[in-house]
């Protein structure tokens, strides 16, 4: 669990480092300037961090499923080799997806005005600046987005359905509480991330919905990386004990 939390922290650091400086410049000075290469690089890091977080959350849900539903075999199945291999596959998939999404955008022709109505370089605002035909890119991004979002979400839902069934079968109230507490933090993060991602991409990007889209984007680009350390540490018994030993709490 802590190995995957460390990987999730890496995603949060990458996302915050990528988005927050541009956000602060936009808030303080009413806007910021960025080159096309810089914008594409920011988009690449954003795709990598968000995609890796979705995939890692699905892996973490399976980890919680094994810990609660099959605890006797947990150490044998989820050993260090499997953890390292899982994370390696996740980062490889993330890198390939970022290349597939970004490379076609580098060959588009961009005509003025070169103004992005957003606080970071997202896919749709960049495509709106292009005079080229972007229909194929839209279809490609839609297919990749569905595959990247749908299958991890299905894994998470199935894992938590199995976890819920197992918890209900536990006879003691204390046992049910302990079992639920081991995965409640993960469930909070999943709800925040997927709830806002689905909301942003389901609402039409016109009129007032664009403002709503920006507000919701703040949740998964700024608020989620901010709350993840709090959710996974202050609500975790092992972290609390470690902080008490250091006299920090």
C-alpha positions as CSV (number, residue, x, y, z in Angstrom):
1,X,0.0,0.0,0.0
2,X,2.7,2.5,0.9
3,X,4.7,1.6,-2.3
4,X,1.6,2.7,-4.3
5,X,1.0,5.7,-2.2
6,X,4.6,6.8,-2.9
7,X,3.9,6.5,-6.7
8,X,0.7,8.5,-6.2
9,X,2.6,11.2,-4.5
10,X,5.0,11.3,-7.4
11,X,2.0,11.9,-9.7
12,X,0.7,14.7,-7.5
13,X,4.1,16.4,-7.4
14,X,4.4,16.2,-11.2
15,X,0.9,17.6,-11.6
16,X,1.3,20.4,-9.1
17,X,4.7,21.4,-10.6
18,X,3.2,21.4,-14.1
19,X,-0.1,23.3,-13.4
20,X,0.2,25.5,-10.3
21,X,2.9,28.0,-11.6
22,X,0.8,28.9,-14.7
23,X,-2.3,29.1,-12.5
24,X,-0.5,31.6,-10.1
25,X,0.7,33.7,-13.0
26,X,-2.8,33.8,-14.5
27,X,-4.3,34.8,-11.1
28,X,-1.7,37.4,-10.2
29,X,-1.2,39.1,-13.6
30,X,-4.4,38.2,-15.5
31,X,-2.7,35.9,-17.9
32,X,0.7,34.4,-18.8
33,X,2.6,33.8,-22.0
34,X,3.9,30.4,-23.1
35,X,5.5,29.1,-26.3
36,X,3.9,26.4,-28.4
37,X,6.6,24.0,-27.3
38,X,6.1,24.9,-23.7
39,X,2.3,24.5,-24.0
40,X,2.7,21.0,-25.6
41,X,5.2,20.1,-22.9
42,X,2.7,21.2,-20.2
43,X,0.0,19.2,-21.8
44,X,2.2,16.1,-22.0
45,X,3.0,16.3,-18.3
46,X,-0.6,16.8,-17.5
47,X,-1.7,13.8,-19.5
48,X,1.0,11.7,-17.9
49,X,0.2,12.7,-14.4
50,X,-3.6,12.3,-14.7
51,X,-3.4,9.1,-16.7
52,X,-1.0,7.5,-14.2
53,X,-3.2,8.6,-11.3
54,X,-6.2,6.9,-12.8
55,X,-4.3,3.7,-13.5
56,X,-2.6,3.7,-10.1
57,X,-5.9,4.1,-8.3
58,X,-7.2,1.0,-10.1
59,X,-4.1,-0.9,-9.1
60,X,-4.5,0.3,-5.5
61,X,-8.2,-0.8,-5.5
62,X,-7.1,-4.3,-6.5
63,X,-4.5,-4.1,-3.7
64,X,-7.2,-3.3,-1.2
65,X,-9.4,-6.1,-2.6
66,X,-6.6,-8.6,-2.0
67,X,-5.9,-7.3,1.5
68,X,-9.6,-7.5,2.6
69,X,-11.1,-10.3,0.5
70,X,-8.0,-12.6,0.4
71,X,-5.8,-11.6,3.3
72,X,-4.1,-15.0,3.7
73,X,-2.6,-14.9,0.2
74,X,-2.1,-11.2,0.1
75,X,1.7,-11.3,0.8
76,X,2.2,-14.1,-1.7
77,X,0.3,-12.4,-4.5
78,X,1.1,-8.7,-4.0
79,X,4.9,-9.2,-3.4
80,X,7.6,-6.6,-4.2
81,X,8.2,-8.0,-7.7
82,X,4.5,-7.7,-8.6
83,X,4.3,-4.1,-7.2
84,X,7.4,-3.0,-9.2
85,X,6.1,-4.7,-12.4
86,X,2.7,-3.1,-12.0
87,X,4.1,0.4,-11.6
88,X,6.5,-0.1,-14.5
89,X,3.6,-1.1,-16.8
90,X,1.6,1.9,-15.6
91,X,4.3,4.4,-16.4
92,X,5.0,2.7,-19.8
93,X,1.3,2.9,-20.8
94,X,1.3,6.5,-19.6
95,X,4.3,7.4,-21.7
96,X,2.8,5.8,-24.8
97,X,-0.6,7.5,-24.3
98,X,1.1,10.9,-23.9
99,X,3.0,10.4,-27.2
100,X,-0.2,9.3,-29.0
101,X,-2.1,12.4,-27.8
102,X,0.6,15.0,-28.2
103,X,2.5,14.1,-31.4
104,X,-0.4,14.7,-33.8
105,X,-1.0,18.2,-32.2
106,X,2.6,19.2,-33.1
107,X,1.8,18.9,-36.8
108,X,-1.3,21.1,-36.8
109,X,-1.4,24.6,-38.2
110,X,-2.3,27.2,-35.6
111,X,-3.8,30.5,-36.6
112,X,-4.6,33.6,-34.5
113,X,-5.6,34.7,-32.0
114,X,-3.3,32.6,-29.9
115,X,-5.3,32.9,-26.7
116,X,-6.2,29.9,-24.5
117,X,-9.3,30.6,-22.4
118,X,-8.1,28.3,-19.6
119,X,-5.5,28.4,-16.8
120,X,-3.4,25.7,-18.3
121,X,-2.8,24.0,-21.7
122,X,-5.6,21.5,-22.0
123,X,-6.3,19.4,-25.1
124,X,-9.6,21.1,-26.2
125,X,-8.4,24.7,-25.8
126,X,-5.3,24.0,-27.9
127,X,-7.3,22.3,-30.6
128,X,-9.6,25.3,-30.8
129,X,-6.7,27.4,-31.9
130,X,-5.9,25.2,-34.9
131,X,-7.1,26.0,-38.4
132,X,-6.4,22.3,-39.4
133,X,-9.0,19.5,-39.5
134,X,-9.0,18.1,-35.9
135,X,-11.8,15.6,-36.3
136,X,-9.5,12.6,-36.4
137,X,-7.6,13.8,-33.4
138,X,-10.9,14.3,-31.5
139,X,-11.9,10.7,-32.3
140,X,-8.5,9.4,-31.3
141,X,-8.5,11.3,-28.0
142,X,-12.1,10.2,-27.3
143,X,-11.2,6.5,-27.9
144,X,-8.1,6.7,-25.7
145,X,-10.0,8.6,-23.0
146,X,-12.7,6.0,-22.9
147,X,-10.2,3.2,-22.7
148,X,-8.1,4.9,-20.1
149,X,-11.0,6.1,-18.0
150,X,-13.5,3.3,-18.4
151,X,-11.5,0.1,-17.8
152,X,-9.7,1.5,-14.6
153,X,-13.1,2.7,-13.3
154,X,-14.6,-0.8,-14.0
155,X,-11.7,-2.4,-12.0
156,X,-12.3,0.0,-9.1
157,X,-16.1,-0.6,-9.1
158,X,-15.7,-4.4,-9.2
159,X,-13.1,-4.3,-6.5
160,X,-15.2,-2.2,-4.1
161,X,-18.3,-4.3,-4.8
162,X,-16.4,-7.4,-3.7
163,X,-14.9,-5.4,-0.7
164,X,-18.4,-4.3,0.3
165,X,-19.8,-7.8,0.2
166,X,-16.9,-9.1,2.2
167,X,-17.3,-6.3,4.8
168,X,-21.0,-7.0,5.2
169,X,-20.3,-10.7,6.0
170,X,-17.9,-9.8,8.8
171,X,-19.9,-10.6,12.0
172,X,-18.4,-8.0,14.4
173,X,-18.8,-4.3,14.2
174,X,-15.2,-3.7,15.1
175,X,-14.1,-6.0,12.3
176,X,-16.3,-4.2,9.7
177,X,-15.0,-0.8,10.9
178,X,-11.3,-1.9,10.6
179,X,-11.9,-3.4,7.1
180,X,-13.6,-0.3,5.9
181,X,-11.0,2.1,7.3
182,X,-8.3,0.4,5.3
183,X,-9.9,1.5,2.0
184,X,-12.0,4.6,2.9
185,X,-9.1,7.0,2.1
186,X,-8.7,5.4,-1.3
187,X,-12.4,5.6,-2.0
188,X,-12.5,9.3,-1.1
189,X,-9.7,10.1,-3.7
190,X,-11.4,7.9,-6.3
191,X,-14.7,9.7,-5.8
192,X,-13.1,13.2,-6.1
193,X,-11.0,12.4,-9.1
194,X,-13.6,10.5,-11.2
195,X,-16.5,12.7,-10.2
196,X,-14.8,15.9,-11.4
197,X,-13.3,14.3,-14.5
198,X,-16.7,12.9,-15.6
199,X,-18.4,16.2,-14.8
200,X,-15.9,18.3,-16.9
201,X,-16.1,16.1,-20.0
202,X,-19.9,15.6,-19.9
203,X,-20.9,19.2,-19.6
204,X,-20.9,21.2,-22.9
205,X,-18.1,23.7,-23.2
206,X,-20.2,26.7,-24.1
207,X,-21.4,29.8,-22.3
208,X,-21.4,29.5,-18.5
209,X,-20.4,25.8,-18.6
210,X,-16.9,26.8,-19.6
211,X,-16.5,28.6,-16.3
212,X,-17.9,25.6,-14.5
213,X,-15.4,23.4,-16.4
214,X,-12.5,25.6,-15.2
215,X,-13.8,25.4,-11.6
216,X,-14.1,21.6,-11.8
217,X,-10.7,21.4,-13.4
218,X,-9.2,23.0,-10.3
219,X,-10.4,20.0,-8.3
220,X,-8.4,17.4,-10.1
221,X,-5.4,19.6,-11.0
222,X,-4.9,21.5,-7.7
223,X,-7.3,20.3,-4.9
224,X,-6.8,16.6,-5.3
225,X,-3.0,16.8,-5.2
226,X,-3.4,19.1,-2.1
227,X,-5.7,16.8,-0.3
228,X,-4.1,13.4,-1.1
229,X,-1.3,13.8,1.5
230,X,-3.9,14.8,4.1
231,X,-6.2,12.0,3.3
232,X,-3.5,9.3,3.2
233,X,-1.5,10.5,6.3
234,X,-3.7,12.2,8.9
235,X,-6.4,9.5,8.5
236,X,-3.8,6.6,8.6
237,X,-3.0,5.0,12.0
238,X,0.6,4.1,11.0
239,X,1.4,7.7,9.9
240,X,-0.1,9.1,13.1
241,X,2.1,6.8,15.2
242,X,5.1,7.7,13.2
243,X,4.4,11.4,13.7
244,X,3.9,10.9,17.5
245,X,7.3,9.2,17.7
246,X,8.8,12.3,16.0
247,X,6.9,14.6,18.4
248,X,5.3,16.3,15.4
249,X,1.7,15.7,16.6
